[in-house]
């Protein structure tokens, strides 16, 4: 019963206060040493600087069920953007990576994803968060990511529009060839059978066939010419009308195709941007990490806890021996 009472009393607040008072010098030195060690440790670490750009997606076409912001996130996290940024700023050299290393790609991706992060905000924009050892480079890389994103999306859409432009050019070439063929037949009918305007010539044939007089000139209409024209119209008039209608239809089709082609060509040659910069990155005036006071506080708390554990262990050992 006595041993149990001693064990219980050991954890009384009064006993703890007396122990702290008895070992106050030991506790103070422990806290001081660990606090100083943690502070020097923080000072010896390479500081990391943070720069953040906030961008909003624009000019993106609907794709599947993804929102424009989700599309932007996919593009930003894509390998194309990563490669452009790494090459532009030689980040592999900055991080001391060897391209001949078999694990180069893995190490590069790991470093990149640790230093550069993308986060969707509540307002459907995206934060581009860059953390590097150089404050100026962090800001430049944030801007570079926006440029790489715009370039990547622009090239992707250009590839798409390039296919559409090629398709339009093939269709236009075929349509022009078809028009040329119809025009050739049309010209041949006009030249060989003297059919220029079916409706006008049909009226003239009707007037001449009925033996009417040209009121304007007061002369009789050439009956031989009328007979020849009548025969030509009867023999090839239907072909001429069908050919003429076909030619008009093809030219209308070509007009519509040329309008769509011009719009696609405009999109292909456009220099659109696909990100509106809501908040531009800036050069940080102080390190993002390490935070010296937090390291110092952690060291102090660690020293305090460690010293108390040592005291309790030693006192517990004494009571056990007693």
C-alpha positions, 0 to 999 in steps of 0.5 A: 500500500505504501508503494502504491501511495508513493507512485500516486503521489509522484504524479500530484501537481504539488510533487511535479511543481517541486520537481520542476523547482528542484531541477529548474537549472537542468530544465533551463539548460535543456530548453536553452540548448535545444532552442539554440540548436533548433535556431542555428539549424533553421539558419543553416537551412537554404531558404525557400521563397514563394511566388503565386500567380492566380489565373482564370481560364479564357477562350477554352472550348467545351470538352466532355463534361469538364469545366474550363477550370478543370481543363486548365488544371489538366493542361497545367499539370501536363508534361508539355508545360513541365518540359517547357518550364524546365527547359526555359529555366534549366531547372534540372541544373538548378536542382543538380540533376544528371540527365544521364541518371537512370532515375532522372525523369522520376527525380525531375518529376518529384522535384517539380511537383514539390516546387510547383503546385496548382490549386483550384480556388473557390472562384474557379480560378487557379493558383500557380504556387512556385517555391524555389531557393531564389526569390526572383527565379520563383517569380519568373518561373510563375510567369513562365508557367503561364506562358508555357500553358498558353503556348501549349494550348495554342499549339494544340488548338492549332494542330486541330485547326490545321487539320480542319484547314487541310480538310477545307482546302481539299474540299475547296479544291474538289469543289473548284474542279467540279465547277470547272468541269460544269463551266466547261460544259456550260461554255461548250453548250453556249459556244456550239449551240448559241445558248446564252440565256434560255429564258430570253432566247425562248421568248425571242423564239416564240415571238419569231415563230409567231411571225411578229415584228420587232417593234423597236427596229421595224424589221422582220425577225430573221426566220432562219435564225429563229428556226436554228435557235428553236432547234438548238433550244429543243435539242440542248435547252434542257441540258443547258438549264440543268447545267446552269442550275448545277453551276449556280448551286455549286457556286453557292456551296463554294461561297458557304465553304469559303466563309467557314474556311476563312473563319477556321483559318482566322482561328488557326492563325490567331494568337489567343491567350488562354489564361487571364492573369488575375493576380501577378506573381511578385518577388517575395521579400522574405523566405517562405521557409524555414520560419526561424521562430517556429523552429526555435519554439519547436526546439524549446518545447522539445527540450522542455518535454525531453527534460521533464521525461528525463526527470520523471524517469529518474525520480520514478527509478528512485522511488522504485529502488526505495 
